Amino acid sequence: MNNLKVIQLLPELNIGGVERGTKDFSKFLIENGHESIVISNGGIFENDIVNHGAKHISLPIHKKSLFSYFLSNKLKTIYEKEKPDIVHVRSRMPAWINYFAFKKLTKKPILVSTFHGLYSTPIYSQVMSKVDHVIAISNTVKDYILNTYNVPKDKITTIPRGCEEDVFNQDILPDSWLDNWYEEYPYTKDKIILTLPTRISAWKGIDSFIELIAMLDDDRFHGLVVGPTSKSKQRYLNNLKDKISALGLTTRITFTGSRNDIVNIYKLSDVVFNLSIKPEPFGRTTIEAISCGSKVIGWNHGGTKEILEDLYPSGLVTLNDINELKDRVLEVSKVDYPYPNKNTFTSKKMTEDTLKLYYQLFNRSS
């Protein structure tokens, strides 16, 4: 098999699923004898990429500005110098700059894009479909691409996202962590812990989660909402807290804010939830929780449905049916109720499937 030279394009290299996936895939390419180049505006993962043996080229392709299109000449020069076999675009603004760079190239590499979401502005987003091959992170996203863009079915491959098994593991919780946790959150001791891991946003189902805790009407249950609040969502968070107060739930629901120990929180939880009102393109927290051995309940749509159908069908609940949700929680949270199947959505599988696709495209074109 030929060694491949791969360039990945994304806006920046700061915290996020796309960024982490790019970094992990770059490392995987190097470990398997390929050449990896990442082009972005840089960020916290830049050092990791270079330390793993790949090359990082800084270019401000993150700015949504007309001036960004002038970067296409610089990008064209990079391509002519580096002569990649594959160019993989992972975001829309870089994809547009790349689009104009490609127009000027005489010898073009194979161009792949990954649709990481259900993009809401089809005209701006259509550039992601103007490639040799499209990767969809779930069948939900694949269906969206087929229904929105004029892309033949055989030009789309579904490669689900994955999580790191060594990070999202089932090791026993350290006593020291538990002691610190109960010191910080004494209300959670000896309770059935129900956890919604999400950033604070109206479509993420936090209202439904609050209604669920109210309907359970049982002090044995304690709800955790784990995730960050942006400045623009502060008012919404205050409204949620007012609602909790009005329902008399202040000692039964805790907002932890952003935490860097989510793995331990998954393990502490009796049930983890994904209650997004809009369909999730994938549902990363669902596989993370299952990988940590947690039971998971989610609405029966989008990427969450695809994961739970495969790993834990008992966790599926009819969208917005709060009574069914309550009944399912009472059932699933019992100690002797079965746990999910082993998580099969792993980073290893995702990276191997992506490389396999590269080879198929490369062999087809040569």
Secondary structure, DSSP 8 states (H G I E B T S, - for coil): ----EEEEE-S--SSSHHHHHHHHHHHHHHHTT-EEEEEES--TTHHHHHHTT-EEEE--TT--SGGGGGGHHHHHHHHHHH--SEEEE-SHHHHHHHHHHHHT-SS--EEEEEE-S--S-HHHHGGGGSSSEEEESSHHHHHHHHHHS---GGGEEE----B-TTTS------HHHHHHHHHH-GGGTTSEEEEEE--S-GGG-HHHHHHHHHHH--TTEEEEEES---GGGHHHHHHHHHHHHHTT-TTTEEEEES-S-HHHHHHH-SEEEE--SS--SS-HHHHHHHHTT-EEEEESSHHHHHHHHHH-GGGEE-TT-HHHHHHHHHHHTSTTS--------BHHHHHHHHHHHHHHHHHHH-
